[in-house]
């Protein structure tokens, strides 16, 4: 199968001495949800920033659909851990902002229709005129996702997007994301330190080692699609979880304390 | 409760000052000429108002402030954006501007009169200088330190460099720019009073300096009260406009 995103021997060194990533190989397949799992500080956000084009690798190659990445672009939508919405714009304006920033000619009909589509899809109806500070954490992330989807990106890069939410909101956001993915099948790279989240969402999981970050193992998730919440009680869910837990335990004991789940 | 205290407490502080003032006059430490009573000042204020002097002087000062403040703010915002956003502009202009900044407003007055003679122009020049610096500095700060995550978000949404500046960096810097403008407007009142020390025959500053020469202390105080009141009023108007602009 063709790969969507490919990292080949990527090394990232900060300030000439801190090795964040070392000779990392990774592939994201089209239309899958790929989870990148690892403890805080293992360099998983660095992976995302490199793919997003916010930073550049010290050595190695990163490509999207075979083309090398040279900087940030609308083909790779990023959902940040903190929402990063524009506080002076309301929900509708935030969602439509990508097109405005790219200097697209404002086509009211199409424009309005597609904003509406994503308002509906992300369950933001009746919040269209709210400003970010009037929204809860979960609602802000819905807007952040809608804003990115509006650009019809090749991939969505999600950097622990639900980590700051309470357990219930996190669960409903995971369900919402799965529902959206079932409809659009946008390729997703999802970064998390939460084993349950990775198993519940992902088709495959890359487990990373502590710094310097490398890929330890690739684990396919044996759960069928569409995912349902009851699956977290299934034996295959728990076996996968146990397997990942064991892998992480092999690393170091200090490592374990930083992992949730 | 909060509403009542919001009205009552300022009345207490203002009333308290007038009361102490009245007591000091009654005790008679100062001569009436040096320290007129609140009542004398109130009568002078009334005459100042009904004789139409109030409007003549207010308009004279206000005209200078509007013109000077407009140009000071214009230069401050434009140069602030350039210096805050473009590294070359920063290297070219920032050291020069920082070197001029410590010169007090009053020190510019002799030069202003030499250059512009008498009339409105020296005052306007002083106000341009006085308002420029706080607006410039706050604009630079706002543009330069616009939240990096918002800039990243704009980049990943595909922002072109021009649109990034206009649609993201400027709105992000707007709270700082407005803070600068508010400080600038306050300083414009300071500048206008200083400038009216010389070479003019109308203006609220002129009223004060002129009354002092004739030892009309009551009128000096009237002038000060009017300046304080108008300064507060214009500040409140600006604050209101700011809150409407920063709805997000």
Contacts between the chains, C-beta under 8 A, distances in Angstrom:
chain1	res1	chain2	res2	distance
A	52	B	152	7.9
A	52	B	156	5.9
A	53	B	155	7.8
A	53	B	156	7.8
A	54	B	152	5.8
A	54	B	155	7.4
A	54	B	156	7.8
A	71	B	155	7.6
A	72	B	152	7.3
A	72	B	155	4.0
A	72	B	156	4.7
A	73	B	156	7.3
A	73	B	158	6.0
A	74	B	156	7.2
A	74	B	157	5.9
A	74	B	158	3.4
A	76	B	156	6.6
A	77	B	156	6.5
A	77	B	157	7.8
A	78	B	152	7.4
A	78	B	153	7.4
A	78	B	156	4.5
A	80	B	149	6.3
A	80	B	152	7.6
A	80	B	153	7.0
A	82	B	149	6.7
A	84	B	149	4.7
A	84	B	150	6.2
A	84	B	152	7.2
A	84	B	153	4.3
A	85	B	153	7.8
A	86	B	150	6.4
A	86	B	153	7.5
A	86	B	168	7.1
A	86	B	171	7.3
A	86	B	248	7.7
A	87	B	248	4.5
A	88	B	171	4.9
A	88	B	172	7.9
A	88	B	174	7.4
A	88	B	246	7.4
A	88	B	247	7.4
A	88	B	248	3.6
A	89	B	248	6.7
A	90	B	248	7.8
A	97	B	157	6.5
A	97	B	167	7.6
A	98	B	157	3.9
A	98	B	158	6.1
A	100	B	163	7.3
A	100	B	167	6.5
A	101	B	154	5.8
A	101	B	157	5.2
A	101	B	158	6.1
A	101	B	159	3.9
A	101	B	160	7.1
A	101	B	163	5.0
A	101	B	164	7.1
A	101	B	167	6.1
A	101	B	168	7.4
A	102	B	157	7.4
A	102	B	158	4.4
A	102	B	159	7.0
A	102	B	160	6.6
A	102	B	163	7.5
A	103	B	160	5.4
A	103	B	162	8.0
A	103	B	163	5.8
A	131	B	247	7.1
A	131	B	248	4.9
A	132	B	248	7.2
A	133	B	248	7.2
A	147	B	157	7.1
A	148	B	156	7.9
A	148	B	157	7.8
A	151	B	157	6.4
A	151	B	158	6.8
